[in-house]
Amino acid sequence: MKKRTGTKSKILLVLSIVSMMATLYLVFVYVPTEKD
């Protein structure tokens, strides 16, 4: 059970990091494009 919980939290952590990076990427890509 401990392993399952650890894996679940690890997956959630990775997902949150990926979504954060994706948001930052979109911001840095789309904002300068719109300004031009």
C-alpha positions in Angstrom: 0.0 0.0 0.0 2.9 2.4 0.8 4.4 1.8 -2.7 1.0 2.5 -4.3 0.6 5.8 -2.5 4.2 6.8 -3.3 3.7 6.0 -7.0 0.4 7.9 -7.1 1.9 11.0 -5.5 5.0 10.7 -7.8 2.7 10.6 -10.8 0.7 13.6 -9.5 4.0 15.5 -8.9 5.2 14.8 -12.5 1.9 15.8 -13.9 1.8 19.1 -12.1 5.4 19.8 -13.1 4.6 19.0 -16.7 1.5 21.2 -16.8 3.4 24.0 -15.2 6.2 23.7 -17.8 3.6 23.5 -20.6 1.9 26.7 -19.3 5.2 28.6 -19.1 6.1 27.3 -22.6 2.8 28.6 -24.0 3.2 31.9 -22.2 6.7 32.5 -23.6 5.7 31.3 -27.1 2.3 33.0 -27.5 2.8 36.3 -25.6 5.8 37.5 -27.8 4.0 36.3 -30.9 0.9 38.3 -30.1 3.0 41.4 -29.3 4.5 41.3 -32.8 
